[in-house]
Amino acid sequence: MTSQHDDPVLQLRDLKASIRNIVHDVSNPLGVLRMSAYYLQNGSPDREKVEHYFNVIGENVEKIAAGLAALRELGDEAPPGPPPASRGGDAS
């Protein structure tokens, strides 16, 4: 019996799901950053609003950093593939 850990198809499915989740977790803060930048450039916010948008930007940069760290961890956890010479390609 093959466990999910040993089945490359299931590993790939799980990897794709993890990547989709991370893309979602990074995309949402990017949208918030765009909106904040837009309001800072095109509005005439008072000092309180400027401070608010800078706080929002800082919080969302942290969310993006967390998403990138998760992606880095995902790469570190990926099982190693075969060495390049044994992948069936021509080595010349």
Helices and strands as residue ranges (DSSP letters): H 8-42, H 47-77, G 84-86
